[in-house]
Amino acid sequence: MKLLIINAQSLGSTIRDVRIQKGLTQAELGLKVQMHQKDISIFENNAGNIKLSRLLSICAMLGLKIIIEDDAGTKAGEDMW
């Protein structure tokens, strides 16, 4: 499954969707990545302010990986966030 993440909102909602598919509550995911449930909730609803290390921990726990690829259709310096 490949998902296109184009902004912070789509990142948070994708993480929420995958967490639910895996049968985890926010509290259970939080325990696995050493975060409070409320922080998982904040991230899922506004992913714009999360440390990269936490994002990578969440992705690893959910079996996700991040791939960065060149988007030929985006002008250099164009802010998608």
N, C-alpha and C positions, 0 to 999 in steps of 0.2 A: 504494500500500500504506500503510495506516495501522496503527500499532502503539500500544497503550496501555501506557505505562510507569507502574507504580504504586509502584515502590520501586527502591533502588539495584541490587539483584540483577537485576531485569528489565531495567534500563538496560544493565548490563554484558553480559548474555547477548544482548540485542538487537544491541548493537554487534558482539559476536563473530559472531553469525549473519550479519549483513550483510557484515562483513569477509570471511567465508568465501564467501558468495555472490558477492562481487566478485573472488574468486580471489586475495586478498592474505594473506600470512602476517603474523604479528604484527610480525616484523622489517621487512617491507616497509612496513606502515602506519606503524610507528615512524619510519622514515626520512622518510616524506612529511610527518609532523607534528612532526619533530624531538624524538622521544621514544625512549627505549631500549625494546627488545623486552620486557624484564622489567616495565617500567612499563605497557606495553599489557596484559600478562598480569594484572598486579595490578588494573588498571582493569576488565578484563573479568570478573574474579572478585569484585571488591568496589568497585563504582563510587562508593561513598559519599564518598571522599576525593580528588576530582579538582577541579582548578581549572576554573572555568567557561570560561576562555579555551582550555584544552586540550580540554574537551568540545566546544566549538564548532568547533575545528580538526579534530577527529576526525570530527564530523558532516559538516562541509563536504567533507572528503576522501572520505567515503563517499557523498556525494550525498544526505545526510539534512538535514532541517530540524526545528527544534523549534517546536512550536505550543503555546501556553499557552491553555487555555480554562477557563472557570468550571465547576466541578463542583457542580451544585445539590444533589447527594446527600451532600456532605461538609460537616460542621459546621465553622464558622469556627474556625481554630486547631487543628483535629484533625491530629495528626502521623501522616502516612503512612509516614515514613521511620524 
